[in-house]
């Protein structure tokens, strides 16, 4: 009889059978296998067909042989939001950035119109190990939507409370009024400071100031002006900044090209042409897929992509990746907000507990106490929701901090000498010409390798 042993993995998810030594007759008994499985408490995921095949064709099998396998848990589906407007139906998963390039034609809505539906997360499916013990599954994350201005939520559906345009900023969705200029900004229009979305169907000359609480769409050229948006900015004609243009948005900034300007984006910067002698900061990515990045400073949280970085004249060009300091500041801000909410929640809970104990003793409360009880219960619910959202932000921030190793600088054309690349505190000055490469931080050194799109 062949002597066998079972090899059970540490996580109790797999069982292999192995031969120790051979004796005559050279045969494995089925009863021996099942007896060993029973002795080790193996009850789930037994591969009976494999055992039969092993007994019938022992000499053709490769040992150790997998004869039992547990079932891994399956993570639940994350919640998502779906825009319901006719002009632009989109689904956004909870981990997906609401990208302004997908909403260049900003949807208009009427009061009472359904704007979006929030679909709930789904629970995960638990697994089992080979001992038959359940393995808990991670549930999907709810979509952390923040209801913005002029939006009301009813059973997961978001409705507009006024006529206007949809504005997406981070996880916040709002409906904002629209201010439209049918031509260039000039002395007649003056500077613009508007609570909603701003659309300018012309150019913005130097020294003008355009501010919007929502998105700004400019269908012309921006010169040395100041543009600031609470949402995203789209400039179809590009920016000729004369070293004094300032463009700031909490969302994305999209333009045909950028020349001699300062640009700050809360999300991504996307340019169809080139970025020349500019200072650009983006929490997300900076993309200039068909153009060059020449001169100036480009700082991105994750990736910088361009056809060429630098030029044949060896113009000094700085690229910084990984906004570690920004992450630290954001983490500090979130934790301070959470501490303040927890302190406020503690006070509310104390009042609720005091009123509850009084009701247990006396079976009665005054009208003022009943109103206070109702108000503080609502406050408790609101504070708990805020705390959950901040906790979700903190987890997302922690995840971003761990993604530094995947960050990159990609030049699909040429990477020229005198380009300064920095990942956090690690720096490298490019001193030779590279073609079609990706720069990444590997083992505390900036590595440059051939870029593969796979």
VEXDOPA-497473 format. One record per atom (N, C-alpha, C): residue in three letters; x, y, z. Coordinates in steps of 0.1 Angstrom, whole numbers, plus 5000, padded with zeros to 4 digits. Layout:
BEGIN
ALAXYZ ...
END
This chain:
BEGIN
UNK500949885000 UNK500050005000 UNK500950125000 UNK500550224993 UNK501350354992 UNK500950435004 UNK502050485011 UNK501750575023 UNK501650715018 UNK500550775023 UNK500250915019 UNK500151005031 UNK500251135028 UNK500051245038 UNK499251355032 UNK498651435040 UNK497851555036 UNK498651675040 UNK498651775030 UNK499351905033 UNK498252005033 UNK497852055044 UNK496852155046 UNK497452295047 UNK497052385038 UNK497652525038 UNK497352595051 UNK498152695054 UNK497952765067 UNK496652845067 UNK496152885056 UNK494852955056 UNK493652865054 UNK493952735055 UNK492952625054 UNK492052635041 UNK492752685030 UNK491952695018 UNK492352595008 UNK493452515010 UNK493752415000 UNK494352285008 UNK494052175002 UNK494552045007 UNK495251974996 UNK496551934997 UNK497251854988 UNK497551714994 UNK497551614986 UNK497951474990 UNK499351454984 UNK500151384993 UNK501551364988 UNK501951224992 UNK502751154984 UNK503351024987 UNK504551034996 UNK504550955006 UNK505750955015 UNK506750855010 UNK506250725009 UNK507150615004 UNK506250514998 UNK506850424989 UNK506050324983 UNK506350184989 UNK505350104989 UNK505449964993 UNK504549884984 UNK504549754985 UNK503649674976 UNK502349634984 UNK501249634978 UNK501049674963 UNK501049824961 UNK501449864949 UNK501550014946 UNK500250064943 UNK499450094953 UNK498050134951 UNK497650224963 UNK496850324960 UNK496250414970 UNK494850374972 UNK494450344984 UNK493050304987 UNK492150424989 UNK490950424983 UNK490050534984 UNK489650564999 UNK489450455006 UNK489050465021 UNK490150535029 UNK491450505025 UNK492550575032 UNK492550725030 UNK492250765018 UNK492250905015 UNK491150975023 UNK489850925022 UNK488750985029 UNK488950975044 UNK489650865049 UNK489850855063 UNK490750975068 UNK491850995060 UNK492751105063 UNK492051245063 UNK491151265053 UNK490451385052 UNK489551405064 UNK488851305068 UNK487951305080 UNK488851335092 UNK489951275094 UNK490851295105 UNK491251435107 UNK491551505095 UNK491951645095 UNK490751735095 UNK489551685096 UNK488351775096 UNK487951835083 UNK488451775072 UNK488251835058 UNK486851795054 UNK485951885052 UNK484551855048 UNK484051925036 UNK484752035032 UNK484252125021 UNK485252125010 UNK484752134997 UNK485552154986 UNK486352034981 UNK485951914986 UNK486651794982 UNK486451754968 UNK487551734961 UNK487551714946 UNK487451554944 UNK486251504945 UNK486051364944 UNK486551304931 UNK486351374920 UNK486751324907 UNK488251314906 UNK488951404913 UNK490451404913 UNK490951284921 UNK490251254932 UNK490551144940 UNK490451014932 UNK489250994925 UNK489050874917 UNK490050864907 UNK490450974900 UNK491450964889 UNK492850934895 UNK493150984907 UNK494350954913 UNK494450804917 UNK493350744921 UNK493350604925 UNK493450514912 UNK492850554902 UNK492850474889 UNK494150494882 UNK494750604882 UNK495950634874 UNK497050694883 UNK497450634893 UNK498450694902 UNK499750724896 UNK500250644887 UNK501550664881 UNK501550784871 UNK500350824867 UNK500250934857 UNK500051074864 UNK499951074878 UNK499651194885 UNK500851254890 UNK500851394892 UNK501951464897 UNK501651504912 UNK502551474921 UNK502351494935 UNK503251614939 UNK502851694950 UNK501551684957 UNK500451724947 UNK499251664950 UNK498051674942 UNK496951744949 UNK496451854943 UNK495351924950 UNK494051844950 UNK493551804962 UNK492351724963 UNK491151794971 UNK491451914976 UNK490351994982 UNK490652134982 UNK489652224979 UNK489852364978 UNK488652444983 UNK488952534992 UNK487952624997 UNK487352724987 UNK486352794991 UNK485752894982 UNK486053034988 UNK486753114980 UNK487153244985 UNK485953334986 UNK485853434995 UNK484753524996 UNK484853624984 UNK483653674980 UNK483553764969 UNK483153904974 UNK483954004971 UNK483554134976 UNK482254184969 UNK481454254977 UNK480254304972 UNK480454424962 UNK479454454954 UNK479554564944 UNK479454694951 UNK480254794947 UNK480254924953 UNK478954994947 UNK478455084955 UNK477355174950 UNK477855264939 UNK476955314932 UNK477255414921 UNK476155504918 UNK476455614911 UNK475455714908 UNK475255714893 UNK474055734888 UNK473755744874 UNK473055874871 UNK473655954862 UNK472956074858 UNK471856034849 UNK470656094852 UNK469456064845 UNK469056164835 UNK469856264833 UNK469456374823 UNK469556314809 UNK468656364800 UNK468656304786 UNK469956334779 UNK470556454782 UNK471756494774 UNK472956404777 UNK472956354789 UNK474256294794 UNK474056184804 UNK473656064800 UNK473455964810 UNK474855894812 UNK475255884825 UNK476555824828 UNK476455754841 UNK477255644843 UNK477355574855 UNK478655604861 UNK478755624874 UNK480055654881 UNK480155554892 UNK481155474892 UNK481355384904 UNK481955464915 UNK481955414927 UNK482355494939 UNK483855524939 UNK484655454931 UNK486055484931 UNK486455554918 UNK485455604911 UNK485755664898 UNK485655814899 UNK486555884893 UNK486556034893 UNK485556084883 UNK484756184888 UNK483756244879 UNK484556344870 UNK484856304858 UNK485756374850 UNK484956474841 UNK485356604841 UNK484656704834 UNK484756684819 UNK485756614813 UNK485756594799 UNK484556514794 UNK483956434803 UNK482756364800 UNK481456444800 UNK481556564805 UNK480356654807 UNK480656794801 UNK481356794789 UNK481656924783 UNK480356994779 UNK479356914774 UNK478056974772 UNK477256964785 UNK477357064793 UNK476757054806 UNK475257044806 UNK474756934812 UNK473256914810 UNK472457024818 UNK471357064811 UNK470457154818 UNK469257084823 UNK468657124834 UNK467557054840 UNK466457164844 UNK465257114846 UNK464157194851 UNK463857164865 UNK463257254872 UNK462857234886 UNK461957104886 UNK462257014896 UNK461456894898 UNK461956784889 UNK462856804880 UNK463356694871 UNK464356604879 UNK464256474876 UNK465156374882 UNK466556394876 UNK467556424884 UNK468856454880 UNK469756324880 UNK469656244891 UNK470456134892 UNK469856034901 UNK470255904900 UNK469855804909 UNK471055734916 UNK471055724929 UNK472155664936 UNK471755514939 UNK472555424933 UNK472255284934 UNK473055234946 UNK472355154955 UNK473055114968 UNK474155004965 UNK475054994974 UNK476054894974 UNK475454754976 UNK476154654973 UNK475654514975 UNK476554434984 UNK475954354993 UNK476754275002 UNK477654174994 UNK478754135001 UNK479554034995 UNK479053894997 UNK479553794990 UNK479253654992 UNK480353595001 UNK479953545013 UNK480953475021 UNK481553355015 UNK482753315018 UNK483353195014 UNK483353095025 UNK484052985022 UNK484252875032 UNK485652815030 UNK486252775041 UNK487552705039 UNK487252555039 UNK488352475038 UNK488152335036 UNK487552265049 UNK487652335060 UNK487052285072 UNK485552315073 UNK485052385063 UNK483652415063 UNK483352545071 UNK484352615076 UNK484152735083 UNK483952855074 UNK482952935077 UNK482653055068 UNK483753155069 UNK483953225057 UNK484953335057 UNK484153465053 UNK484153555061 UNK483353675059 UNK483853755046 UNK482853805039 UNK483153885027 UNK483054035030 UNK483854115023 UNK483754255023 UNK482554305016 UNK481754385022 UNK480554435015 UNK480954555006 UNK480254584996 UNK480554694987 UNK480354824995 UNK481154924990 UNK481055054997 UNK479855134991 UNK479155205000 UNK478055294995 UNK478755414987 UNK477955464978 UNK478555574970 UNK478455704979 UNK479555764982 UNK479655874991 UNK479156014985 UNK477956014980 UNK477456134974 UNK477156244984 UNK477556364981 UNK477256484989 UNK476156564981 UNK475056574987 UNK473956654981 UNK474356804981 UNK474456864970 UNK474857004969 UNK473657094969 UNK473857214963 UNK472857314962 UNK471757284952 UNK470557324956 UNK469357304948 UNK469157164943 UNK469457074952 UNK469156924950 UNK468456874962 UNK467456784960 UNK466856724971 UNK466856574969 UNK467056494979 UNK467156344978 UNK465856284983 UNK465356194975 UNK464156114980 UNK464355964976 UNK464555884986 UNK464755734984 UNK465855704973 UNK466955774975 UNK468155754966 UNK468055824952 UNK467055904950 UNK466855974938 UNK467056124940 UNK467856194932 UNK468156334933 UNK467356414923 UNK466656514929 UNK465756604920 UNK466256744921 UNK466156814910 UNK466456954910 UNK465357034916 UNK465657144924 UNK464657224930 UNK464557364922 UNK465357374911 UNK465357494903 UNK465857464889 UNK465457554880 UNK466057544866 UNK467557574867 UNK468357504859 UNK469757534859 UNK470557434852 UNK471857424855 UNK472757324850 UNK473457244861 UNK473657114857 UNK474357024867 UNK475757064869 UNK476257064881 UNK477657094884 UNK478156984893 UNK479256914888 UNK479856804896 UNK481256854901 UNK481356844914 UNK482556884921 UNK482956774931 UNK483956694928 UNK484256584936 UNK483056484937 UNK482656454949 UNK481456374951 UNK480156454952 UNK480256584950 UNK479156674953 UNK478456704939 UNK477156694939 UNK476356724927 UNK475356834931 UNK475356934923 UNK474457054925 UNK473757094912 UNK472757174913 UNK472157234902 UNK472257384904 UNK472957454895 UNK473257594896 UNK472757674885 UNK472457804887 UNK471957884877 UNK473157914867 UNK472757964855 UNK473757984844 UNK473858134841 UNK475158184839 UNK475358314834 UNK476058304821 UNK475558364811 UNK476058344797 UNK476458474791 UNK477658474785 UNK478158594777 UNK478258554763 UNK477458614754 UNK477458574740 UNK478458654732 UNK479758634735 UNK480858704728 UNK481958714738 UNK482858814735 UNK484058834743 UNK483658904756 UNK484458884766 UNK484358964778 UNK484959104775 UNK484359204779 UNK484759344776 UNK484359444787 UNK484559564784 UNK484159664794 UNK482659664797 UNK481859624788 UNK480459624790 UNK480059514799 UNK480659394798 UNK480359284807 UNK481159304821 UNK482359354820 UNK483159374832 UNK483659234837 UNK484159244849 UNK484459114856 UNK483259044860 UNK483358904861 UNK482158824864 UNK482458744877 UNK481558754886 UNK481558674899 UNK480158624901 UNK479958494897 UNK478658434897 UNK478558304905 UNK477458284912 UNK477258174921 UNK477158034914 UNK476758044901 UNK476457914893 UNK477557894883 UNK477057834871 UNK477957804860 UNK478057934851 UNK479257944845 UNK479458064836 UNK479858004822 UNK479158054812 UNK479558024798 UNK479958144791 UNK481058154785 UNK481558264777 UNK481858214763 UNK481058274753 UNK481158224739 UNK482058324731 UNK483258344737 UNK484258434731 UNK485558424739 UNK486258534738 UNK487658544744 UNK487558614757 UNK488558584766 UNK488758664778 UNK490058734778 UNK490058864776 UNK491358934774 UNK492058944788 UNK493259004787 UNK494059024799 UNK493459114810 UNK493759084822 UNK493359164834 UNK491859154838 UNK491059064831 UNK489759044836 UNK489758924846 UNK488658934854 UNK488558824864 UNK487158754862 UNK487258624861 UNK486058544860 UNK485958444871 UNK484958454880 UNK484758354891 UNK483458294890 UNK483358164893 UNK482058094893 UNK482057994904 UNK480857974910 UNK480757874920 UNK480657734914 UNK480257724901 UNK480157594895 UNK481257584884 UNK480857544872 UNK481857524861 UNK481957654852 UNK483057664845 UNK483257774836 UNK483657714822 UNK482857754812 UNK483157704798 UNK483457834790 UNK484657834784 UNK485057944776 UNK485357894761 UNK484557944752 UNK484757904738 UNK485558004730 UNK486758024735 UNK487658124729 UNK488958114736 UNK489758214735 UNK491158224740 UNK491158294754 UNK491958254763 UNK492158324776 UNK493458384775 UNK493558514778 UNK494858584778 UNK495358594793 UNK495958704797 UNK496458714810 UNK495358754820 UNK494458664821 UNK493258684830 UNK493258594842 UNK492358614852 UNK492258534863 UNK490958464862 UNK491058324862 UNK489858244861 UNK489758144873 UNK488658144880 UNK488558064892 UNK487157994892 UNK487157864894 UNK485857784894 UNK485757694906 UNK484557684912 UNK484257584922 UNK484157444916 UNK483857444903 UNK483757314896 UNK484957294887 UNK484657274874 UNK485757254864 UNK485757364854 UNK486857374846 UNK487057474836 UNK487457414823 UNK486657454812 UNK486957414799 UNK487257534790 UNK488457534784 UNK488857644775 UNK489157594761 UNK488257614752 UNK488357544739 UNK489557604731 UNK489757734733 UNK490757804725 UNK492157804731 UNK492357764743 UNK493657764749 UNK493957884757 UNK495157894763 UNK495558004772 UNK496858064767 UNK496858194764 UNK498058274761 UNK498258364773 UNK499058324783 UNK498958384796 UNK499858504798 UNK500858534789 UNK501758644791 UNK502358654805 UNK502558534811 UNK503258514824 UNK502358574836 UNK501058604833 UNK500258654844 UNK498858594845 UNK498558494836 UNK497258424837 UNK497258334849 UNK496158334856 UNK495958234868 UNK494658164866 UNK494758034865 UNK493557944862 UNK493457844874 UNK492357854881 UNK492157764893 UNK490857704892 UNK490757574896 UNK489557494896 UNK489557384906 UNK488457364913 UNK488457254923 UNK488257114915 UNK487857124903 UNK487657004894 UNK488756994884 UNK488456954872 UNK489456944861 UNK489657074854 UNK490757094847 UNK491057204838 UNK491457144825 UNK490657184814 UNK490857124801 UNK491057244791 UNK492057244783 UNK492357344774 UNK493057294761 UNK492957364750 UNK493657324738 UNK495157334740 UNK495657434747 UNK497157444749 UNK497257544761 UNK498457544767 UNK498757644778 UNK500157704776 UNK500157834776 UNK501457904774 UNK501658014784 UNK502658004792 UNK503058114802 UNK501858144811 UNK501458044819 UNK500358064828 UNK500557984841 UNK499758014851 UNK499757934863 UNK498457864864 UNK498457734866 UNK497257654866 UNK497257564878 UNK496157564885 UNK495957484897 UNK494657404896 UNK494657274895 UNK493457184894 UNK493357094906 UNK492157084911 UNK491856994922 UNK491756854917 UNK491656834904 UNK491656694898 UNK492756694888 UNK492356684875 UNK493256664864 UNK493456784855 UNK494556794848 UNK494856894838 UNK494956814825 UNK494156854815 UNK494256784802 UNK494356894791 UNK495456864783 UNK495756964772 UNK495856884759 UNK495156924748 UNK495256854736 UNK496556884728 UNK497057014731 UNK498357054724 UNK499457044734 UNK500157164736 UNK501357164744 UNK501257254757 UNK502057224766 UNK502157314778 UNK503557374778 UNK503557504776 UNK504857574774 UNK505157674786 UNK506257664792 UNK506757764802 UNK505657804812 UNK504957704817 UNK503957724827 UNK504157654840 UNK503457694850 UNK503557634863 UNK502157564865 UNK502157434865 UNK500857354866 UNK500857264878 UNK499857274886 UNK499657184898 UNK498357104896 UNK498356974897 UNK497156894897 UNK497156784907 UNK496156774915 UNK496056664925 UNK496056534918 UNK495456524906 UNK495356394899 UNK496556384889 UNK496156394876 UNK497156374865 UNK497256494856 UNK498356504849 UNK498556604838 UNK498856534825 UNK497956554815 UNK498056484803 UNK498256584791 UNK499256564783 UNK499456644771 UNK499856544760 UNK498856454756 UNK499156344748 UNK499756364734 UNK499256474728 UNK499756494714 UNK500756614713 UNK501056674725 UNK501956794724 UNK503156764734 UNK503856884736 UNK505056874744 UNK504856954757 UNK505756914767 UNK505856994779 UNK507257054779 UNK507357184778 UNK508657244776 UNK508757364786 UNK509757364795 UNK509957464804 UNK508957464816 UNK509157544826 UNK508257554837 UNK508357444846 UNK507257434854 UNK507157324864 UNK505757254863 UNK505757124863 UNK504557044863 UNK504556954875 UNK503556974884 UNK503456894896 UNK502056814895 UNK502156684896 UNK500956604896 UNK500956504907 UNK499756464912 UNK499656374922 UNK500056234918 UNK499756194905 UNK499956054901 UNK500756044888 UNK500256094877 UNK500956074864 UNK501056204856 UNK502156204848 UNK502356314838 UNK502656244825 UNK501856274815 UNK502056204802 UNK502156314791 UNK503056304782 UNK503156394771 UNK503856324759 UNK503756384747 UNK504556324736 UNK506056344739 UNK506456474741 UNK507756504744 UNK507856584757 UNK508856554765 UNK509156624777 UNK510556694776 UNK510556824776 UNK511756904773 UNK511856924758 UNK513056974754 UNK513156994739 UNK514656984735 UNK514956994722 UNK516256974717 UNK517257094722 UNK516657204726 UNK517457314731 UNK517857294746 UNK517357184752 UNK517657144766 UNK517157254775 UNK515957304772 UNK515357404781 UNK514957334795 UNK515357394806 UNK515157324819 UNK513557314821 UNK513257184824 UNK511857154826 UNK511757064838 UNK510857104848 UNK510757034860 UNK509456954861 UNK509556824865 UNK508356744867 UNK508356684881 UNK507356714889 UNK507256664902 UNK506056564903 UNK506256454910 UNK505156354911 UNK504956314926 UNK503756294929 UNK503356254943 UNK503356374953 UNK502056424955 UNK501956534963 UNK501856494978 UNK502956444983 UNK502956384997 UNK502556495007 UNK503156615006 UNK502856715015 UNK501356745015 UNK500756755003 UNK499256775002 UNK498456675009 UNK498856545007 UNK498156435014 UNK498256455029 UNK499456495034 UNK499556515049 UNK498656625054 UNK498556735046 UNK497756845050 UNK496256805050 UNK495856725039 UNK494456685039 UNK494156585050 UNK495056495053 UNK494856405064 UNK494656475077 UNK495456575080 UNK495356665092 UNK494056735092 UNK493656785081 UNK492356855080 UNK491156765083 UNK491156645077 UNK490056545079 UNK490056505093 UNK491156475099 UNK491156425113 UNK490656535123 UNK491056665120 UNK490556775128 UNK489056785127 UNK488556775115 UNK487056775113 UNK486356665120 UNK486956545120 UNK486356425126 UNK486356445141 UNK487456505147 UNK487556525161 UNK486456625166 UNK486256725158 UNK485256835161 UNK483856765161 UNK483556685150 UNK482256625149 UNK482056525161 UNK483056445164 UNK482956355175 UNK482656425188 UNK483256535191 UNK482956615203 UNK481556665203 UNK481056715191 UNK479756765190 UNK478756645192 UNK479056535186 UNK478256415187 UNK478156365202 UNK479256375209 UNK479256335223 UNK478256425231 UNK478256555228 UNK477356645235 UNK475856605232 UNK475556575219 UNK474256545215 UNK473856415222 UNK474756315222 UNK474356185229 UNK474156195243 UNK474856295250 UNK474656315264 UNK473256365267 UNK472756465258 UNK471456525259 UNK470356415257 UNK470556335247 UNK469656225244 UNK469556125255 UNK470656095261 UNK470755995272 UNK469956045284 UNK470256175287 UNK469556245298 UNK468056245297 UNK467556275285 UNK466156285282 UNK465556145283 UNK466256045277 UNK465855905277 UNK465655855292 UNK466655885300 UNK466655835314 UNK465455905322 UNK465256035318 UNK464056105325 UNK462756045321 UNK462656005308 UNK461355945304 UNK461155805310 UNK462255735312 UNK462155605319 UNK461655625333 UNK462155725340 UNK461755755354 UNK460355805355 UNK459955905346 UNK458755975348 UNK457655945338 UNK458055875327 UNK457155845316 UNK456555965310 UNK457156075311 UNK456656205305 UNK457756295302 UNK457556385292 UNK458556485288 UNK457756615285 UNK458256725287 UNK457656855284 UNK457656875268 UNK456856965263 UNK456856995249 UNK458257035244 UNK458857125252 UNK460157175248 UNK461157055248 UNK461056965257 UNK461956855258 UNK461756755246 UNK460456735242 UNK460156655231 UNK460756715218 UNK460656845216 UNK461156915205 UNK462756905204 UNK463356915216 UNK464756905218 UNK465156755214 UNK464456665218 UNK464756525216 UNK464656495200 UNK463656545194 UNK463556525179 UNK464656595172 UNK464956715176 UNK465956795169 UNK467356725171 UNK467656685183 UNK468956615185 UNK469056485179 UNK467956415177 UNK468056285170 UNK468356315155 UNK467856415149 UNK468156455135 UNK469656495134 UNK470056575145 UNK471456615145 UNK472356495146 UNK472056395154 UNK472856275156 UNK472956205142 UNK471856195135 UNK471856125122 UNK472756205112 UNK472656335112 UNK473456415102 UNK474956405106 UNK475256415119 UNK476656415123 UNK477256275120 UNK476456165122 UNK476956035119 UNK477256015105 UNK476356075096 UNK476656065081 UNK477956135078 UNK478056255083 UNK479256335080 UNK480556265085 UNK480456195096 UNK481556125102 UNK481956005092 UNK480855935087 UNK481155825078 UNK481755875065 UNK481355985060 UNK481956045048 UNK483356085050 UNK483656145061 UNK485056175064 UNK485956055066 UNK485355955072 UNK486155825074 UNK486455765060 UNK485455775051 UNK485655725038 UNK486755805031 UNK486755935032 UNK487756025027 UNK489155985032 UNK489255955045 UNK490455925051 UNK491055795046 UNK490155695044 UNK490555565038 UNK491055585024 UNK490255665016 UNK490655695002 UNK492055765001 UNK492255855011 UNK493555925011 UNK494655825015 UNK494455735024 UNK495455635028 UNK495755555016 UNK494755515008 UNK494955434996 UNK495755504986 UNK495555634985 UNK496355714975 UNK497855724979 UNK498055734992 UNK499455744997 UNK500155614994 UNK499455504993 UNK500155374990 UNK500355354975 UNK499755444967 UNK499855424953 UNK501055494947 UNK501855554955 UNK503055624950 UNK503855544940 UNK504055414944 UNK504855324936 UNK504355314921 UNK503055334919 UNK502555314906 UNK502555444898 UNK502955554904 UNK502955684897 UNK504055684886 UNK503955774876 UNK504855774865 UNK504955904858 UNK506055914850 UNK506156014840 UNK506355944827 UNK505555974817 UNK505555894804 UNK505855994793 UNK506855964785 UNK507056044773 UNK506955944761 UNK505855964754 UNK505555874742 UNK506455904731 UNK507056024731 UNK508056054720 UNK509456064726 UNK509956184729 UNK511256194735 UNK511256254749 UNK512256204757 UNK512556264770 UNK513956324769 UNK514056464769 UNK515256534766 UNK516156554778 UNK517456584776 UNK518356624787 UNK517856754793 UNK518256774806 UNK517956894814 UNK516456894819 UNK515856774819 UNK514556754825 UNK514856704839 UNK514256774849 UNK514356734863 UNK513156664867 UNK513356534871 UNK512156454876 UNK512256424890 UNK511256444898 UNK511256434912 UNK509956354917 UNK510256244924 UNK509156164930 UNK509356184946 UNK508456264952 UNK508656294966 UNK509956364968 UNK510856304976 UNK512156354980 UNK513256304970 UNK512856214961 UNK513856154952 UNK513956234939 UNK515156264934 UNK515256344922 UNK516256284913 UNK516056314900 UNK516956274889 UNK516956374878 UNK518156414874 UNK518356504863 UNK518656414850 UNK517856434840 UNK518056354828 UNK519256414820 UNK520256334817 UNK521456384811 UNK521656314797 UNK520656244792 UNK520756194778 UNK519356184772 UNK519356164759 UNK518056154752 UNK517556014753 UNK516256014757 UNK515555884758 UNK514355894748 UNK513955774743 UNK512855774734 UNK511755674739 UNK510555714740 UNK509355624743 UNK509655554757 UNK509655634767 UNK510055574780 UNK509055614791 UNK509155544802 UNK508355564814 UNK509355574826 UNK509155684834 UNK510055694846 UNK509155664858 UNK509655584867 UNK508955544879 UNK509955534891 UNK509455544903 UNK510255524915 UNK510255374919 UNK511455324918 UNK511655174921 UNK512855164931 UNK512455104943 UNK513455084953 UNK514255214956 UNK513555324958 UNK514055454962 UNK514955514951 UNK514855464939 UNK515555524928 UNK514655544916 UNK514855654908 UNK514055684897 UNK514555604885 UNK513755504881 UNK514155414870 UNK513455464857 UNK514155454846 UNK513655494833 UNK513755364824 UNK512555324819 UNK512455204811 UNK511655234799 UNK511755144789 UNK510955154777 UNK509455144780 UNK508755234775 UNK507255234778 UNK506455144770 UNK505655064776 UNK504754964770 UNK503355004773 UNK502555014763 UNK501155054765 UNK500254934771 UNK500854824772 UNK500054704777 UNK499954714792 
END
